[in-house]
């Protein structure tokens, strides 16, 4: 279940009659009119066919008048007016990661192109509106997905009180601890950074790695030869909050982000942030951290080393990032999405099937 669904749907359910359509076990704590469950599949878009059939039926039966769809699920809807909520562009990611690769290595991205990128593009082109969390992602959707600029709305994610509260609970630290939170795969760039960090024995800091993914073994191999590197796997929210409280520097070596929610959580909870200089991160972080050229793991580790030695600089960046995190509000996000929903409903042809005030949400 996405953070967006968890934070936005409960409030929308207070304002509208909401049907929650999902193939997952989790559900937001919201007063839904009904919950419709579909079959789980190993790939999201296979589940999407089943979920779309259920939404199509709800619309034909006059139970709903509009759908909110996450990711590319809406590609299989038929005749249902819908709003697409995108957190990233798989199409942009694949294009970026395949730059300069020989043809035989580009072919490994073909499954992602077929299963995710093409349905994503089809979904966005058919949506009444597309909602994205950053101006950087909007530019990608307009340029790569062929969606008109006036149909893409930017609604940033918000910061949570629990993360803001970590800032005031941070204890003094005799030794710097660096943190990464995210999926362990090539697009996040973390393994190259860890290997560079392991070569720098002069850095007096520990490096905690939170997350799982296909590069987990590579991370564990680095940790086996460097006791400063500590893989923690996936953590529940309460345990993650503890880790955010006990760490001082956050790194985000992603090659592509649609927003960077983990970065916002780190900013709110009191970290000096170091990241690759990519559009969405630059937009979110502003002058509240250190940006280095994408792919330059050495420059990123150099920045970490400087912050580990220079407490004054670390504290100054932490304060700037924390203050900047207050610009991002879930209340503002809910209000913006609610306005978009109401505007979309107003554009629907009243001669279409019955229009009760229901909004199905696929999750």
Residue pairs with C-beta under 8 A, 6 or more apart in sequence:
1 24
1 26
1 27
1 28
1 363
2 70
2 87
2 363
3 157
3 261
4 70
4 85
4 87
4 157
4 333
5 28
5 70
5 361
5 363
6 28
7 157
7 158
7 160
7 330
7 333
7 334
8 330
8 333
8 334
8 337
9 18
9 20
9 28
9 30
9 361
9 363
10 28
10 29
10 30
10 31
11 334
11 338
12 18
12 30
12 334
12 337
12 338
12 341
12 359
12 361
13 30
13 31
13 32
14 31
15 338
16 341
16 357
16 358
16 359
17 33
17 356
17 357
17 358
17 359
18 30
18 32
18 33
18 358
18 359
18 360
18 361
19 32
19 33
19 34
19 35
19 36
19 58
19 63
19 64
19 358
19 359
19 360
19 361
20 27
20 28
20 30
20 32
20 34
20 35
20 36
20 360
20 361
20 363
21 35
21 36
21 37
21 38
21 51
21 54
21 55
21 58
21 360
21 361
21 362
21 363
22 35
22 36
22 37
22 38
22 51
22 362
22 363
23 37
23 38
23 39
23 40
23 41
23 47
23 50
23 51
24 40
24 363
26 363
27 35
27 363
28 363
33 358
36 54
36 58
36 360
38 47
38 50
38 51
38 54
39 47
39 50
40 47
41 47
41 50
43 115
44 71
44 72
44 73
44 115
44 116
45 72
45 73
45 75
45 115
45 116
45 119
47 73
48 72
48 73
48 75
48 76
48 119
48 362
49 76
51 73
51 362
52 73
52 74
52 75
52 76
52 77
52 78
53 76
55 64
55 67
55 77
55 80
55 360
55 362
56 77
56 78
56 79
56 80
58 64
58 358
58 360
59 65
59 67
59 79
59 80
59 353
60 79
60 353
62 353
62 354
62 355
62 356
63 356
63 358
64 80
64 356
64 358
64 359
64 360
65 81
65 345
65 348
65 354
65 355
65 356
65 357
65 358
65 359
66 80
66 81
66 82
66 83
66 128
66 341
66 344
66 345
66 348
66 358
66 359
66 360
67 74
67 77
67 80
67 81
67 82
67 83
67 359
67 360
67 361
67 362
68 82
68 83
68 85
68 337
68 341
68 359
68 360
68 361
68 362
69 77
69 82
69 83
69 84
69 85
69 123
69 127
69 361
69 362
70 85
70 87
70 361
70 362
70 363
71 85
71 86
71 87
71 120
71 123
72 84
72 90
72 116
72 119
72 120
72 122
72 123
73 123
73 362
74 82
74 84
74 123
74 126
74 127
74 362
75 119
75 120
75 122
75 123
75 126
76 119
77 126
81 128
81 344
81 348
81 352
82 126
82 127
82 128
83 127
83 128
83 129
83 130
83 131
83 340
83 341
83 344
84 123
84 124
84 127
84 129
84 130
84 131
85 130
85 131
85 132
85 337
86 120
86 124
86 130
86 131
86 132
86 137
86 141
86 258
87 132
87 133
87 137
87 258
87 259
88 137
88 256
88 257
88 258
88 259
89 120
89 137
89 140
89 141
89 144
89 145
89 258
90 112
90 116
90 117
90 120
91 113
91 117
91 118
91 120
91 121
91 140
91 144
91 145
92 140
92 144
92 256
93 187
93 255
93 256
94 109
94 112
94 113
94 117
95 144
96 255
96 256
97 109
97 186
97 187
97 255
97 256
98 105
98 106
98 109
120 145
121 144
121 145
121 146
124 130
124 141
124 145
124 147
125 145
125 146
125 147
127 147
127 151
128 151
128 344
128 347
129 151
129 152
129 153
129 340
129 343
129 344
130 141
130 145
130 147
130 151
130 152
130 153
131 152
131 153
131 154
131 155
131 337
131 340
132 138
132 141
132 152
132 153
132 154
132 155
132 258
133 154
133 155
133 156
133 157
133 258
133 259
134 154
134 156
134 258
134 259
134 279
134 280
134 283
134 284
135 154
135 283
136 258
136 278
136 279
136 280
136 282
136 283
137 154
137 258
137 259
137 280
138 149
138 152
138 154
139 279
141 147
141 152
142 148
142 149
142 152
153 336
153 340
155 333
155 336
155 337
155 340
156 259
156 328
156 332
156 333
157 259
157 261
157 264
157 328
157 330
157 333
158 328
158 329
158 330
158 331
158 332
158 333
159 264
159 265
159 267
159 268
159 325
159 326
159 328
159 329
159 330
160 265
160 268
160 330
162 237
162 241
163 241
163 244
163 264
163 265
163 268
163 269
163 325
164 268
164 269
164 322
164 325
164 326
166 241
166 244
166 245
166 268
166 269
166 270
167 268
167 269
167 270
167 322
169 245
170 245
170 246
170 248
170 270
171 245
171 246
173 246
173 248
175 204
175 205
175 206
176 204
176 205
176 206
176 248
176 249
176 307
176 308
176 314
177 205
177 206
177 207
177 208
177 246
177 247
177 248
177 249
178 197
178 205
178 206
178 207
178 208
178 247
178 248
178 249
178 250
178 251
178 304
178 308
179 207
179 208
179 210
179 243
179 244
179 247
179 249
179 250
179 251
179 266
179 271
180 190
180 193
180 207
180 208
180 209
180 210
180 211
180 250
180 251
180 252
180 253
181 210
181 211
181 240
181 250
181 262
181 265
181 266
182 188
182 190
182 210
182 211
182 252
182 254
182 262
183 211
183 212
183 213
184 190
184 191
184 209
184 211
184 212
184 213
184 214
184 215
184 216
184 218
184 219
185 213
185 214
185 215
186 215
187 254
187 255
187 256
188 213
188 215
188 253
188 254
188 255
189 253
189 254
189 255
189 276
189 295
189 297
190 209
190 215
190 219
190 251
190 253
191 215
191 218
191 219
191 222
192 253
192 295
192 297
193 251
193 253
193 297
193 300
193 301
194 207
194 209
194 219
194 222
194 229
195 222
195 297
196 297
196 298
196 300
196 301
197 203
197 207
197 226
197 228
197 229
197 301
197 304
198 222
198 225
198 226
198 228
198 229
200 301
200 305
202 305
203 228
203 301
203 304
203 305
203 308
204 308
204 309
205 228
205 249
205 304
205 308
206 228
206 229
206 230
207 228
207 229
207 230
208 230
208 232
208 243
208 247
209 219
209 223
209 229
209 230
209 231
209 232
210 232
210 233
210 234
210 235
210 240
210 243
211 233
211 234
212 233
212 234
216 231
219 229
219 231
220 231
222 229
223 229
223 230
223 231
232 243
235 243
241 269
244 265
244 266
244 269
244 270
244 271
245 269
245 270
247 271
248 270
248 271
248 272
248 307
248 314
248 318
249 271
249 272
249 273
249 274
249 304
249 307
249 308
249 314
250 263
250 266
250 267
250 271
250 272
250 273
250 274
251 273
251 274
251 275
251 300
251 304
252 260
252 262
252 263
252 266
252 273
252 274
252 275
252 276
252 281
253 275
253 276
253 297
253 300
254 260
254 275
254 276
254 278
254 281
255 276
255 278
255 294
255 295
256 278
256 280
257 263
257 278
257 280
257 281
258 280
259 280
259 284
260 275
260 280
260 281
260 284
260 285
263 273
263 275
263 281
263 284
263 285
264 284
264 325
264 328
266 273
266 321
267 273
267 284
267 285
267 288
267 289
267 321
267 322
267 324
267 325
268 322
268 325
269 322
270 318
270 322
271 318
271 321
272 289
272 290
272 307
272 313
272 314
272 315
272 317
272 318
272 321
273 285
273 288
273 289
273 290
273 317
273 321
274 289
274 290
274 291
274 292
274 300
274 303
274 304
274 307
275 281
275 285
275 289
275 290
275 291
275 292
275 300
276 291
276 292
276 293
276 294
276 295
276 296
276 300
277 291
277 292
277 293
277 294
278 294
281 291
282 291
285 291
285 321
285 324
286 324
287 320
288 317
288 320
288 321
288 323
288 324
289 317
289 320
289 321
290 303
290 307
290 317
292 299
292 300
292 302
292 303
293 299
306 313
307 313
307 314
307 317
308 314
341 359
345 355
348 355
